[in-house]
Amino acid sequence: MAKPQYNLGAMYANGTGVPQDDIKAVFWFRMAAKQGHIMSQSTLGFMYVNGEGVLEDYVQAYAWWSIAAT
């Protein structure tokens, strides 16, 4: 289930086939990340660094990147 959730997040992040919406992208990336999807975890890190759909938060970015790295 994580891969389709990641794909939906990517669609919202890029505006591919749906209106571009970073908040919805973060929602779907987080759903997949909680299931262990590494690309979702890494992408969440980048979204936190750039403040895309979430408040800029380097601690959260580091946390998601650390989870992805393990």
C-alpha positions in Angstrom: 0.0 0.0 0.0 2.9 2.4 0.6 4.0 2.6 -3.1 0.6 3.9 -4.4 0.6 6.4 -1.5 4.0 7.6 -2.4 2.9 7.9 -6.1 -0.1 9.9 -5.1 2.1 12.2 -3.0 4.4 12.7 -5.9 1.4 13.5 -8.1 0.3 16.2 -5.7 3.8 17.5 -5.2 4.4 17.9 -9.0 0.8 18.7 -10.0 0.7 15.7 -12.3 -2.9 14.8 -13.1 -4.1 16.7 -10.0 -3.8 20.3 -8.8 -0.4 20.9 -7.2 -0.9 20.8 -3.4 2.1 20.4 -1.1 -0.1 19.8 2.0 -1.8 16.8 0.3 1.6 15.6 -0.9 3.0 15.7 2.7 -0.1 13.8 3.9 0.4 11.0 1.4 4.2 10.9 1.8 3.8 10.6 5.6 1.2 7.7 5.2 3.8 5.8 3.1 6.7 6.8 5.2 5.1 5.4 8.4 4.9 2.1 6.5 8.7 2.1 5.9 8.8 3.5 2.4 12.3 4.9 2.1 11.7 7.3 -0.7 8.7 8.8 1.2 10.8 9.2 4.3 13.6 10.9 2.3 11.1 13.1 0.4 9.6 14.2 3.7 13.0 15.3 4.8 13.4 17.5 1.8 9.9 19.0 2.3 10.7 19.9 5.9 14.0 21.5 4.8 12.2 23.6 2.1 9.0 24.3 4.1 6.9 22.7 1.4 3.5 21.9 2.8 4.9 22.0 6.4 6.7 24.6 8.4 10.4 24.6 7.8 11.9 22.3 10.5 15.5 21.0 10.2 15.0 18.7 13.2 12.1 16.9 11.5 14.1 16.8 8.2 17.0 15.2 10.0 14.7 12.7 11.8 13.1 11.6 8.5 16.5 11.3 6.8 17.8 9.3 9.7 14.9 6.9 9.5 15.4 6.5 5.8 19.0 5.8 6.3 18.5 2.9 8.7 
